[in-house]
Amino acid sequence: FAGEQREQGEVFSSLGPNYLLALFVIYALLAIPFRSYTQPLLVMAAIPFGFVGAVLGHLAMGYELSIISMFGVVALTGVVVNDSLVLIDATNQRREAGASPIEAIRYGVTRRFRPIMLTSLTTFFGLAPMIFETSVQARFLVPMAISLGFGVLFATVIVMLLVPSLYLLLNDVALLWQRLTGKATEVAVEAV
C-alpha cells in the first residue's frame, strides 16, 4: 500500500507540470489564429468546470478520484476547449460581418448549439457502456470514463452559459478602458 501511494505521488508530481505545459501550448495555439491575448482565455475558461463535472460524476457513481481519473480530466480538456472554440469562432465571424457584440454572441450560441450538444452527448453516450461496466477486467478504466463523460456534460452547460457572458463582459471592459484612456487597446480592438 505504501509503495502504491509513493507511485501515485510520483505520477501526480509529473502530471501537474506537464498539464500546465499543455495548457500553455493550447493557449499559444489559440492566441495565434485569434491574434489576441484575451480570447484564448475565454476559450479556456470552461476547463476548470470540466474538472468540477468529473468530481461530481465520481460522487454520483460512488468512485474515488484516482490517477486514471486524472488522465480522463486531461483528455477532457481538449473536448471542452473544442466546444468553446467553435462557439467563439462563430461569434467572431459574425462580429467581423458587422454585428453588435450581443447579436454576434446570440448568433454564435444559436448557430453552434446543435454541434456542441451533439458532440458532448455522443461523447457521453459513447462512454456510457464503459461507465456502467461491472466486469473486473474493465473496472480500472471506469474512473477515466466517468471523468471524461460527466466532465463533458457539465462543461457543455457551462460553455453555453459562461463563455457568452464572459465574451460580453470582456467587450464591456474593453469599451470602459477605451473611454477611460481615450485610446483603443488590444482588448478593445478585438472585442469591439
C-alpha angles and dihedrals in degrees: 000000000000091000091051091052091048090051091049089051091053092050093048092047091055095038094057099058092039090051091050089051090051090051090051091050090049089050092050093047090052095044093058100060093034091048085215140109096206106043093064086057089054090052092048095044093094095056096090090051090057087060090050089052090050091052092047090049091053091050092048093048095042097242129134121232112262140169089273088053090056091052087056090051090052090052089046091060092069094050093048092048090050092054093049092043093055090050097048093044092055090047093050091050090054091048090052088053088060104263122145117253094257092047091047095051091044088052092046093051096046094041095048100033095095097046092046094047093045092050092049096044094046089049091052096044091044088056095041095091089054093044092054095038113130102184117115092231094061099038094097091059095049095084091055091050090048091051093049098039101044093035091056093049094049095042092050091060089048092048091054093048110026102038095055090047092050091047091056092042090053090050091051092048090049092051092047091049090049092052094046096048098031092226137089115254130195090263092050093047094052098039100039 
